[in-house]
Amino acid sequence: MVEIVRYAPERAAEWNQFVAQSKNGTFLFDRNYMDYHSDRFHDHSLMFFVKGKLYALLPANVDATTLYSHQGLTYGGLITNMQATAAVTLRVFHEMNAYLRGAGIQRVVYKAIPWIYHQVPAEEDLYAMYRECPLRLAAREISTTIMLQKDLRWSRLRRRGIQRAADKGVTVSLADDEAAFWEVLTSNLEHKYGVRPVHSLEEIQLLRSRFRRQMPLYVARKDERVVGGVLLYVTPQVVHAQYSSATAEGKQLGAIDAIYDRIMHHDYHDFPYFDFGKSTEEQGHRLNETLIHQKEGFGGRAVCYDTYEWTL
Protein backbone atom coordinates (compact mmCIF):
# COMPACT_ATOMS: atom_id res chain seq x y z
CA MET A 1 0.00 0.00 0.00
CA VAL A 2 2.86 2.41 0.85
CA GLU A 3 5.81 2.75 -1.52
CA ILE A 4 8.88 4.56 -0.19
CA VAL A 5 11.30 6.23 -2.57
CA ARG A 6 14.50 7.99 -1.58
CA TYR A 7 14.65 11.55 -2.88
CA ALA A 8 16.99 12.28 -5.81
CA PRO A 9 17.73 15.68 -7.40
CA GLU A 10 15.79 14.82 -10.56
CA ARG A 11 12.64 14.78 -8.39
CA ALA A 12 13.12 18.37 -7.20
CA ALA A 13 10.17 19.81 -9.16
CA GLU A 14 7.84 17.06 -7.92
CA TRP A 15 9.05 17.58 -4.35
CA ASN A 16 8.66 21.37 -4.48
CA GLN A 17 5.18 21.21 -5.99
CA PHE A 18 4.04 18.88 -3.20
CA VAL A 19 5.48 21.18 -0.50
CA ALA A 20 3.64 24.16 -2.01
CA GLN A 21 0.31 22.31 -1.91
CA SER A 22 0.79 20.53 1.45
CA LYS A 23 -1.07 21.30 4.65
CA ASN A 24 2.01 21.85 6.81
CA GLY A 25 4.94 22.62 4.52
CA THR A 26 6.86 25.91 4.36
CA PHE A 27 9.46 27.31 1.98
CA LEU A 28 12.20 25.90 4.22
CA PHE A 29 11.35 22.49 2.72
CA ASP A 30 11.68 23.72 -0.87
CA ARG A 31 14.79 22.12 -2.34
CA ASN A 32 16.01 25.56 -3.45
CA TYR A 33 16.24 26.39 0.25
CA MET A 34 17.19 23.00 1.72
CA ASP A 35 19.98 22.31 -0.69
CA TYR A 36 21.99 25.49 -0.06
CA HIS A 37 23.92 23.51 2.56
CA SER A 38 23.76 20.09 0.91
CA ASP A 39 27.53 19.77 1.20
CA ARG A 40 27.22 19.64 5.02
CA PHE A 41 24.62 16.88 5.24
CA HIS A 42 24.20 13.46 3.68
CA ASP A 43 20.66 13.75 2.37
CA HIS A 44 18.33 10.82 2.91
CA SER A 45 14.96 12.47 2.36
CA LEU A 46 12.03 10.15 1.69
CA MET A 47 8.95 10.30 -0.53
CA PHE A 48 5.89 8.21 0.35
CA PHE A 49 3.44 7.07 -2.32
CA VAL A 50 0.02 5.62 -1.53
CA LYS A 51 -1.81 3.89 -4.39
CA GLY A 52 0.69 5.45 -6.76
CA LYS A 53 0.13 9.05 -5.63
CA LEU A 54 2.57 11.12 -3.62
CA TYR A 55 1.19 11.23 -0.07
CA ALA A 56 3.98 12.59 2.15
CA LEU A 57 7.59 13.77 2.31
CA LEU A 58 10.21 13.49 5.03
CA PRO A 59 13.15 15.93 4.74
CA ALA A 60 16.00 13.99 6.31
CA ASN A 61 19.72 13.37 6.47
CA VAL A 62 21.83 10.51 7.75
CA ASP A 63 24.86 10.62 10.03
CA ALA A 64 26.38 7.16 10.64
CA THR A 65 23.39 4.97 11.58
CA THR A 66 21.05 7.81 12.66
CA LEU A 67 18.36 9.41 10.49
CA TYR A 68 17.60 13.04 11.35
CA SER A 69 14.65 15.08 10.13
CA HIS A 70 16.56 17.39 9.28
CA GLN A 71 19.70 18.66 11.07
CA GLY A 72 19.95 21.70 8.82
CA LEU A 73 16.40 22.91 9.54
CA THR A 74 14.76 24.47 12.58
CA TYR A 75 11.91 21.99 12.33
CA GLY A 76 11.30 18.92 10.20
CA GLY A 77 8.78 16.14 10.36
CA LEU A 78 6.38 14.56 7.92
CA ILE A 79 4.93 16.88 5.27
CA THR A 80 1.51 15.65 4.18
CA ASN A 81 -1.17 16.50 1.65
CA MET A 82 -4.59 17.86 2.52
CA GLN A 83 -6.12 14.37 2.29
CA ALA A 84 -3.80 12.79 4.88
CA THR A 85 -5.60 10.67 7.47
CA ALA A 86 -4.63 9.11 10.77
CA ALA A 87 -5.03 5.52 9.59
CA VAL A 88 -2.88 5.92 6.48
CA THR A 89 -0.22 7.88 8.39
CA LEU A 90 -0.01 4.97 10.86
CA ARG A 91 0.80 2.75 7.91
CA VAL A 92 3.39 5.25 6.62
CA PHE A 93 5.30 5.10 9.91
CA HIS A 94 5.05 1.32 10.11
CA GLU A 95 6.47 0.94 6.60
CA MET A 96 9.08 3.67 7.17
CA ASN A 97 10.48 1.86 10.19
CA ALA A 98 10.77 -1.34 8.18
CA TYR A 99 12.44 0.54 5.32
CA LEU A 100 14.94 2.20 7.65
CA ARG A 101 15.86 -1.09 9.33
CA GLY A 102 16.56 -2.51 5.90
CA ALA A 103 18.77 0.50 5.13
CA GLY A 104 20.88 -0.09 8.25
CA ILE A 105 19.41 2.81 10.25
CA GLN A 106 19.40 2.12 13.98
CA ARG A 107 18.03 5.39 15.40
CA VAL A 108 15.67 8.17 14.32
CA VAL A 109 15.69 11.78 15.60
CA TYR A 110 12.48 13.55 14.59
CA LYS A 111 11.83 17.29 14.88
CA ALA A 112 8.08 17.78 14.64
CA ILE A 113 6.68 20.78 12.76
CA PRO A 114 5.17 23.09 15.43
CA TRP A 115 1.40 23.35 15.14
CA ILE A 116 1.43 27.09 14.45
CA TYR A 117 2.89 26.33 10.99
CA HIS A 118 -0.01 24.02 10.02
CA GLN A 119 -2.47 25.49 7.54
CA VAL A 120 -4.98 22.88 8.73
CA PRO A 121 -4.50 20.43 11.66
CA ALA A 122 -1.63 18.06 10.82
CA GLU A 123 -0.61 16.09 13.91
CA GLU A 124 -1.29 12.64 12.50
CA ASP A 125 2.45 12.05 12.73
CA LEU A 126 2.49 12.57 16.52
CA TYR A 127 -0.18 9.92 16.99
CA ALA A 128 1.50 7.55 14.53
CA MET A 129 4.83 7.84 16.34
CA TYR A 130 3.12 7.10 19.65
CA ARG A 131 1.58 3.97 18.16
CA GLU A 132 4.37 2.70 15.91
CA CYS A 133 7.63 3.87 17.50
CA PRO A 134 9.18 3.26 20.94
CA LEU A 135 9.74 6.98 21.16
CA ARG A 136 10.92 9.31 23.88
CA LEU A 137 10.86 13.09 24.11
CA ALA A 138 14.48 14.02 23.40
CA ALA A 139 14.18 17.82 23.57
CA ARG A 140 11.55 20.44 24.32
CA GLU A 141 12.50 23.98 23.41
CA ILE A 142 10.36 27.03 24.04
CA SER A 143 9.54 29.67 21.47
CA THR A 144 7.57 32.87 21.98
CA THR A 145 4.56 33.46 19.75
CA ILE A 146 1.93 36.17 19.33
CA MET A 147 -1.58 35.56 18.01
CA LEU A 148 -1.74 38.75 15.98
CA GLN A 149 -5.54 38.91 16.05
CA LYS A 150 -5.55 38.63 19.86
CA ASP A 151 -2.25 40.24 20.75
CA LEU A 152 -1.47 41.15 24.34
CA ARG A 153 -0.60 44.67 25.36
CA TRP A 154 3.09 45.49 24.99
CA SER A 155 5.05 46.19 28.15
CA ARG A 156 5.66 49.79 29.17
CA LEU A 157 9.36 49.41 28.30
CA ARG A 158 8.54 48.32 24.73
CA ARG A 159 5.99 51.11 24.26
CA ARG A 160 8.52 53.67 25.47
CA GLY A 161 10.98 52.29 22.92
CA ILE A 162 8.58 53.00 20.05
CA GLN A 163 8.04 56.56 21.24
CA ARG A 164 11.76 57.14 21.73
CA ALA A 165 12.51 55.95 18.19
CA ALA A 166 9.91 58.33 16.80
CA ASP A 167 11.18 61.25 18.87
CA LYS A 168 14.80 60.63 17.79
CA GLY A 169 14.01 60.40 14.09
CA VAL A 170 14.62 56.68 13.61
CA THR A 171 13.19 55.46 10.29
CA VAL A 172 12.14 51.91 9.44
CA SER A 173 12.09 50.54 5.91
CA LEU A 174 12.36 47.39 3.84
CA ALA A 175 15.89 47.05 2.50
CA ASP A 176 18.30 44.85 0.60
CA ASP A 177 21.35 45.96 2.57
CA GLU A 178 22.19 42.54 3.97
CA ALA A 179 25.85 43.44 4.46
CA ALA A 180 25.17 46.36 6.80
CA PHE A 181 22.73 44.34 8.88
CA TRP A 182 25.05 41.33 8.99
CA GLU A 183 27.81 43.52 10.36
CA VAL A 184 25.51 44.58 13.22
CA LEU A 185 24.28 41.03 13.82
CA THR A 186 27.72 39.40 13.73
CA SER A 187 29.25 41.97 16.06
CA ASN A 188 26.44 41.48 18.59
CA LEU A 189 26.57 37.68 18.57
CA GLU A 190 30.34 37.57 18.86
CA HIS A 191 30.34 40.08 21.72
CA LYS A 192 27.46 38.56 23.73
CA TYR A 193 27.78 34.84 23.05
CA GLY A 194 31.07 34.25 21.25
CA VAL A 195 29.29 32.81 18.21
CA ARG A 196 28.51 33.78 14.63
CA PRO A 197 25.16 33.65 12.80
CA VAL A 198 24.10 30.20 11.60
CA HIS A 199 24.07 31.57 8.04
CA SER A 200 26.96 33.40 6.46
CA LEU A 201 26.31 36.69 4.65
CA GLU A 202 26.86 34.94 1.33
CA GLU A 203 24.32 32.24 2.19
CA ILE A 204 21.68 34.78 3.18
CA GLN A 205 22.28 36.74 -0.01
CA LEU A 206 21.87 33.54 -2.02
CA LEU A 207 18.69 32.50 -0.20
CA ARG A 208 17.16 35.97 -0.46
CA SER A 209 17.84 35.98 -4.19
CA ARG A 210 15.66 32.84 -4.36
CA PHE A 211 13.05 33.71 -1.72
CA ARG A 212 12.97 37.51 -1.48
CA ARG A 213 9.21 37.63 -0.84
CA GLN A 214 9.47 35.08 1.97
CA MET A 215 12.60 36.66 3.50
CA PRO A 216 12.03 40.42 3.83
CA LEU A 217 14.65 42.46 5.65
CA TYR A 218 13.64 45.47 7.76
CA VAL A 219 16.26 47.96 8.89
CA ALA A 220 16.13 50.94 11.24
CA ARG A 221 18.28 53.94 10.35
CA LYS A 222 19.42 57.02 12.23
CA ASP A 223 20.96 59.68 10.00
CA GLU A 224 21.34 57.05 7.23
CA ARG A 225 23.26 54.66 9.54
CA VAL A 226 21.82 51.18 9.98
CA VAL A 227 21.33 50.84 13.75
CA GLY A 228 19.17 47.73 13.79
CA GLY A 229 17.40 45.17 11.67
CA VAL A 230 15.08 42.15 11.58
CA LEU A 231 15.18 39.43 8.93
CA LEU A 232 11.83 37.65 8.64
CA TYR A 233 10.85 34.20 7.38
CA VAL A 234 7.28 34.55 6.11
CA THR A 235 5.23 31.34 5.77
CA PRO A 236 1.48 30.94 5.16
CA GLN A 237 0.59 30.95 8.87
CA VAL A 238 3.59 32.46 10.63
CA VAL A 239 5.80 35.52 10.39
CA HIS A 240 9.02 34.42 12.08
CA ALA A 241 11.90 36.63 13.24
CA GLN A 242 14.89 34.65 12.00
CA TYR A 243 17.46 37.29 12.96
CA SER A 244 17.03 40.45 15.05
CA SER A 245 19.82 42.74 16.21
CA ALA A 246 20.73 46.35 16.93
CA THR A 247 23.84 48.37 17.67
CA ALA A 248 24.37 49.87 21.14
CA GLU A 249 23.04 53.14 19.75
CA GLY A 250 20.09 51.35 18.16
CA LYS A 251 19.15 49.75 21.47
CA GLN A 252 19.17 53.14 23.18
CA LEU A 253 17.01 54.57 20.39
CA GLY A 254 14.39 51.79 20.48
CA ALA A 255 15.20 50.66 16.94
CA ILE A 256 13.98 47.07 17.35
CA ASP A 257 10.77 48.21 19.05
CA ALA A 258 10.08 50.48 16.07
CA ILE A 259 10.71 47.68 13.57
CA TYR A 260 8.43 45.21 15.38
CA ASP A 261 5.74 47.88 15.68
CA ARG A 262 5.68 48.26 11.90
CA ILE A 263 5.80 44.49 11.27
CA MET A 264 3.09 43.47 13.75
CA HIS A 265 0.75 46.44 13.68
CA HIS A 266 1.00 47.44 10.04
CA ASP A 267 2.62 45.21 7.42
CA TYR A 268 1.67 41.77 8.81
CA HIS A 269 -1.16 42.53 11.22
CA ASP A 270 -3.54 40.22 9.33
CA PHE A 271 -1.36 37.09 9.70
CA PRO A 272 -2.36 34.46 12.30
CA TYR A 273 0.95 34.30 14.20
CA PHE A 274 4.21 36.10 14.80
CA ASP A 275 6.95 33.84 16.17
CA PHE A 276 10.08 35.22 17.83
CA GLY A 277 11.82 31.84 17.87
CA LYS A 278 13.46 29.84 20.63
CA SER A 279 15.02 31.13 23.83
CA THR A 280 16.52 27.86 25.01
CA GLU A 281 19.85 26.08 24.71
CA GLU A 282 21.14 22.59 25.45
CA GLN A 283 18.02 20.93 24.00
CA GLY A 284 15.74 23.02 26.17
CA HIS A 285 17.49 22.43 29.49
CA ARG A 286 18.72 26.02 29.70
CA LEU A 287 16.31 28.94 29.44
CA ASN A 288 17.70 32.36 28.50
CA GLU A 289 15.44 34.32 30.84
CA THR A 290 16.65 37.73 29.69
CA LEU A 291 15.93 36.91 26.05
CA ILE A 292 12.49 35.41 26.64
CA HIS A 293 11.53 38.28 28.95
CA GLN A 294 12.22 40.71 26.10
CA LYS A 295 10.02 38.68 23.73
CA GLU A 296 7.25 38.38 26.28
CA GLY A 297 7.37 42.17 26.59
CA PHE A 298 5.92 42.32 23.06
CA GLY A 299 2.99 40.15 24.18
CA GLY A 300 4.36 36.76 23.16
CA ARG A 301 3.68 33.52 25.00
CA ALA A 302 4.98 29.95 24.80
CA VAL A 303 4.90 27.45 21.95
CA CYS A 304 7.03 24.32 22.30
CA TYR A 305 9.30 22.91 19.60
CA ASP A 306 9.60 19.18 20.32
CA THR A 307 12.15 16.59 19.19
CA TYR A 308 11.52 12.86 19.51
CA GLU A 309 13.78 9.89 19.03
CA TRP A 310 13.46 6.13 18.85
CA THR A 311 15.61 3.10 18.11
CA LEU A 312 14.87 0.56 15.42
Secondary structure, 3 states (H helix, E strand, C coil): CEEEEECCHHHHHHHHHHHHHCCCCCHHHCHHHHHHHCCCCEECCEEEEECCEEEEEECCEEECCEEEECCCCCCCCCEECCCCCHHHHHHHHHHHHHHHHHCCCCEEEEECCCHHHCCCCCCHHHHHHHHHCCCEEEEEEEEEEEEHHHCCCCCHHHHHHHHHHHHCCCEEEEECCHHHHHHHHHHHHHHHHCCCCCCCHHHHHHHHHHCCCCCCEEEEEECCEEEEEEEEEECCCEEEEEEEEECHHHHHHCHHHHHHHHHHHHHCCCCCEEEEEECEEHHHCEECHHHHHHHHCCCCEEEEEEEEEEEC
